[in-house]
Amino acid sequence: MVSDAVCNIIRGPLITYTQEMCRYYGIPLNPGVASGPIWDPSAQIWESAFVELPVTSYGPVILVPKIIVRHRLSYEYGEYYTHYLLPEMQSAEKAANTSLVYLLRDGRKRVTKKDLKAKYGSDKLAVIKQTLKHPHVLDEYREEKSERAPPPLDHEQLAEVAGADVPDWDGLAERLRRLPTGNQAADEYEKLIEEILSALFYPSLCNPTKQHEIHEGRKRVDITYMNEAKAGFFAWVSQHYPAAFIFVECKNYGSELGNPEIDQLGGRFSPSRGRVGILVCRSLDKPKVLDARCHDTAKDDRGFIIYLTDDDVLQLIQQAKSGVTSMDFPLLVRKFRGLLD
């Protein structure tokens, strides 16, 4: 459960997210739906409007990114008060030598948390008043929480919470095997690859965008992921190379990939967007040739391209199916290291 105030503060961004996801997945949006209170952080005022939202028999629906869903709140005023604010208040009482200070036999000063609560209170208003006197404690609490943030729920945990299905790994693999090569199935292939990679790389990669326009619409990327990895392969990549976004190009070819396909993906890179991409194709007769082309691209400082064939994707699916929850992705690590040799 999240407080009404927090829900209202994040309502605006969640409405925008809901609209983007509905358009992405083809979910109907109803116009003229009352938004409810929306906080404007620039003007620092509450607003309301009529917006587009999906509407069910239960009423309007606002979607929440699954990557931010947790079993319990990370910030808790009780924890903050007991383990962060009260120790600071104890130190302040000792320094001022107030009536709450006891002298121990060895000469040390002592102030009990029980006495502090009796004097200042322990409700949320008391916490606010004391925080205003010791604002640095809240800063330290926030910093420590950001460093020890609880990880996102995995597929199984989400399924338990939301009553949803876990990814059908066997079904995804079978659909990939049966999908024909060629231009006629290019759109279906792109959709299937997005479905597979979104399941495989969650929670490291999230919020996929299909046919993402860059350079004022002069170029498009088949699939663009936000890199939100906090651990594993994609986190390591983002620590050493520009990788705010990971770009994916899908080639449903029955033939070899050449320099044009490499150059196409490399042309989507930039220092601000990222310089790491994945080229997904069906099969290769001469994988060493494509290895060399990707290696040359990295060596010439034009970005890092990992290619995945059907066999590679099926290997990743098998790993996920076997219950391996690591975000290290040894296959990707091996391929990336090949670009650096």
C-alpha positions in Angstrom: 0.0 0.0 0.0 1.2 3.5 -0.9 -0.2 6.7 0.6 -2.7 8.8 -1.3 -0.2 11.7 -1.4 2.5 9.6 -3.0 0.0 8.2 -5.6 -1.1 11.7 -6.5 2.4 13.0 -6.8 3.4 10.3 -9.3 0.0 10.2 -11.0 1.0 12.4 -13.9 4.1 10.4 -15.0 2.1 7.2 -14.5 -0.7 8.5 -16.8 1.9 9.3 -19.5 3.4 5.8 -19.0 0.0 4.2 -19.3 -0.8 6.1 -22.6 2.6 5.0 -24.0 2.1 1.4 -23.1 -1.5 1.3 -24.4 -0.3 2.7 -27.8 2.6 0.3 -27.8 0.4 -2.8 -27.2 -2.7 -1.6 -29.0 -4.9 -1.2 -25.9 -7.9 1.1 -26.5 -7.8 4.5 -24.8 -10.9 6.3 -23.8 -10.9 10.1 -24.1 -12.3 12.6 -21.6 -11.4 10.6 -18.4 -11.0 12.7 -15.3 -7.3 12.5 -14.3 -7.7 13.2 -10.6 -5.1 15.3 -8.8 -1.8 15.8 -10.7 1.2 17.5 -9.1 3.0 20.0 -11.3 6.6 20.1 -9.9 7.5 23.2 -11.8 4.6 25.4 -10.7 4.3 23.5 -7.4 0.5 23.3 -7.7 -2.1 20.6 -8.0 -3.9 20.4 -11.3 -6.5 18.2 -12.9 -7.5 17.5 -16.5 -9.4 15.2 -18.9 -7.0 12.6 -20.3 -7.0 9.4 -22.3 -7.0 6.2 -20.2 -8.1 2.6 -20.6 -11.5 2.0 -18.9 -12.7 -1.3 -17.7 -15.9 -2.4 -15.9 -14.1 -1.4 -12.7 -13.4 2.1 -14.0 -10.3 3.9 -15.4 -7.0 2.1 -15.1 -3.5 3.5 -14.6 -0.6 1.1 -15.3 2.5 0.9 -13.2 5.9 -0.2 -14.6 6.6 -3.6 -13.1 10.2 -2.7 -12.5 9.2 -0.4 -9.7 6.8 -2.9 -8.0 8.0 -4.2 -4.6 6.6 -6.4 -1.8 7.2 -3.6 0.7 8.1 0.0 0.8 11.7 1.0 0.9 11.2 4.2 2.8 9.5 3.7 6.2 9.1 6.4 8.8 9.3 4.0 11.7 12.6 2.6 10.5 13.9 6.1 9.8 12.9 7.5 13.2 14.2 4.5 15.2 17.5 3.8 13.5 18.5 7.1 12.0 16.8 10.1 13.6 16.7 9.0 17.3 20.4 8.3 17.4 21.0 11.9 16.1 18.6 13.2 18.7 20.5 11.3 21.4 23.7 12.9 20.4 22.2 16.4 20.4 20.7 15.8 23.9 24.1 14.7 25.2 25.9 17.6 23.7 23.4 20.0 25.3 23.5 18.1 28.6 19.7 18.2 28.9 17.6 16.8 31.6 17.2 13.5 29.6 20.9 12.8 30.1 21.9 10.0 32.6 25.5 9.5 33.8 26.6 5.9 33.9 29.0 4.6 36.6 31.9 4.8 34.1 31.1 8.5 33.4 29.5 8.0 30.0 26.4 9.9 29.1 23.2 8.1 28.2 19.9 9.1 26.7 17.2 6.5 26.1 15.1 6.4 23.0 12.1 5.8 25.3 12.6 9.1 27.0 13.0 10.9 23.7 9.7 9.5 22.4 8.0 10.5 25.6 9.3 14.1 25.3 9.0 14.7 21.6 6.4 12.1 20.4 6.7 9.3 17.9 4.0 10.0 15.3 4.7 11.3 11.8 4.3 14.9 12.8 7.0 14.5 15.5 9.3 12.9 12.9 8.8 15.9 10.6 9.5 18.4 13.3 12.7 16.6 14.3 13.8 16.1 10.7 13.6 19.9 10.2 16.0 20.3 13.1 18.4 17.6 11.7 17.9 17.7 7.9 21.2 16.0 7.2 19.8 12.7 8.7 17.2 12.5 6.0 19.9 13.1 3.4 21.9 10.2 4.8 18.9 7.9 5.0 18.1 8.6 1.3 21.7 8.0 0.3 21.9 4.8 2.1 18.5 3.6 0.7 19.7 4.4 -2.9 22.8 2.3 -2.3 20.8 -0.6 -0.9 17.7 -0.4 -3.0 15.7 -3.7 -3.0 15.8 -5.4 -6.3 12.8 -5.6 -8.7 10.6 -8.6 -8.4 11.4 -11.4 -10.8 9.0 -13.1 -13.1 7.8 -15.7 -10.6 7.3 -13.1 -7.8 5.4 -10.8 -10.2 3.2 -13.7 -11.2 2.4 -14.5 -7.6 1.6 -10.8 -6.8 -0.4 -10.0 -9.9 -1.9 -13.4 -10.7 -0.2 -13.3 -14.1 1.6 -16.0 -16.1 5.3 -16.4 -16.1 7.0 -16.4 -19.6 6.1 -19.4 -21.7 9.7 -20.2 -22.6 8.8 -23.4 -24.5 6.2 -21.5 -26.5 8.5 -18.7 -27.3 11.2 -21.1 -28.5 8.7 -23.0 -30.7 7.4 -19.8 -32.3 10.9 -18.8 -33.2 11.7 -22.2 -34.7 8.5 -22.1 -36.8 8.7 -18.5 -38.0 9.7 -18.4 -41.7 12.5 -16.2 -42.9 12.0 -13.4 -45.4 10.4 -10.0 -45.7 6.8 -11.2 -45.4 7.5 -12.3 -41.8 9.8 -9.4 -40.9 7.2 -7.6 -38.7 6.2 -10.8 -36.9 9.8 -11.6 -36.4 10.5 -8.1 -34.8 7.5 -8.5 -32.5 8.6 -12.0 -31.4 12.2 -10.9 -30.8 10.9 -8.0 -28.7 8.8 -10.4 -26.7 11.6 -12.8 -26.1 14.3 -10.2 -25.3 11.9 -8.3 -23.0 11.4 -11.5 -21.0 15.0 -12.6 -21.1 16.6 -9.3 -20.1 14.1 -8.0 -17.5 14.8 -6.3 -15.2 18.1 -5.1 -16.7 16.4 -3.7 -19.8 13.0 -2.2 -19.7 10.5 0.1 -21.4 11.0 -1.1 -25.0 10.2 1.2 -27.9 9.6 -0.2 -31.3 10.5 1.8 -34.4 12.1 4.5 -32.3 12.8 7.6 -34.3 16.1 9.5 -34.0 17.7 12.3 -36.0 14.2 14.0 -36.3 12.7 10.9 -37.9 15.4 10.4 -40.5 16.4 7.1 -38.9 14.6 4.4 -36.9 15.7 1.7 -34.5 13.7 -1.5 -34.5 13.7 -1.8 -30.7 15.2 0.5 -28.1 15.5 -0.5 -24.5 16.3 1.7 -21.5 19.2 0.2 -19.5 18.2 0.1 -15.9 20.6 -2.6 -14.8 21.9 -2.4 -11.3 23.9 -5.6 -11.5 25.2 -8.1 -14.1 26.4 -7.7 -17.6 24.4 -4.7 -18.7 25.3 -2.8 -15.5 29.0 -3.5 -16.1 28.7 -2.3 -19.7 27.0 0.9 -18.6 29.8 1.5 -16.1 32.5 1.4 -18.8 30.8 2.5 -22.0 28.0 4.8 -23.0 24.9 2.5 -22.7 22.0 4.5 -21.4 20.0 2.7 -24.1 20.5 -0.6 -25.8 19.6 -0.7 -29.5 18.3 -3.8 -31.2 18.0 -4.4 -35.0 16.2 -7.5 -36.3 17.1 -9.1 -39.6 14.8 -11.9 -40.7 17.2 -12.9 -43.4 17.9 -16.2 -44.9 21.4 -15.0 -46.0 24.5 -13.6 -44.5 24.8 -10.2 -42.9 27.3 -7.7 -44.3 28.7 -4.3 -43.7 25.4 -2.5 -44.5 23.7 -4.1 -41.6 26.6 -3.4 -39.3 26.8 0.2 -40.5 23.0 0.6 -40.1 23.1 -0.3 -36.4 26.3 1.6 -35.8 24.6 4.7 -37.3 22.1 4.7 -34.4 24.9 5.1 -31.8 25.9 8.3 -30.1 27.7 9.3 -26.8 24.4 10.4 -25.2 22.1 7.6 -26.4 24.6 4.8 -26.1 27.1 2.9 -28.2 26.0 -0.7 -27.5 23.6 -2.7 -29.7 22.4 -6.2 -30.5 22.0 -7.4 -34.1 19.5 -10.4 -34.1 19.4 -12.7 -37.2 18.3 -16.2 -38.1 21.5 -18.1 -38.9 25.0 -17.6 -40.4 27.0 -19.8 -42.7 30.2 -17.8 -41.9 30.0 -16.5 -38.3 33.7 -15.7 -38.2 33.2 -13.2 -41.0 30.5 -11.4 -38.9 32.7 -11.7 -35.8 35.5 -9.9 -37.7 33.1 -7.1 -38.9 31.8 -6.5 -35.4 35.4 -6.5 -34.0 36.5 -4.0 -36.7 33.6 -1.7 -35.7 34.6 -1.8 -32.1 38.3 -1.4 -32.9 37.5 1.7 -35.1 35.6 3.2 -32.1 32.3 3.1 -33.9 30.5 1.2 -31.1 29.9 -2.3 -29.8 27.7 -4.7 -31.7 26.7 -8.2 -30.4 25.0 -10.5 -32.8 22.6 -13.2 -31.8 21.4 -16.0 -34.1 18.4 -18.2 -33.5 20.7 -20.7 -31.8 22.0 -18.0 -29.5 18.5 -16.9 -28.6 17.4 -20.5 -28.0 20.4 -20.9 -25.7 19.4 -17.9 -23.7 15.8 -19.2 -23.5 17.1 -22.6 -22.3 19.1 -20.9 -19.6 16.1 -18.9 -18.4 13.9 -22.0 -18.5 16.4 -23.9 -16.3 15.9 -21.4 -13.6 19.1 -19.5 -13.9 18.2 -16.0 -12.6 21.6 -14.4 -12.9 21.8 -11.2 -14.9 25.4 -12.0 -15.9 24.5 -13.6 -19.3 27.7 -15.5 -19.9 26.9 -15.8 -23.6 26.8 -12.0 -23.9 29.9 -11.6 -21.8 31.8 -14.0 -24.1 30.6 -12.2 -27.2 31.4 -8.8 -25.8 34.9 -9.8 -24.8 35.5 -11.0 -28.4 34.9 -7.4 -29.5 37.7 -6.2 -27.1 40.4 -8.8 -28.0 
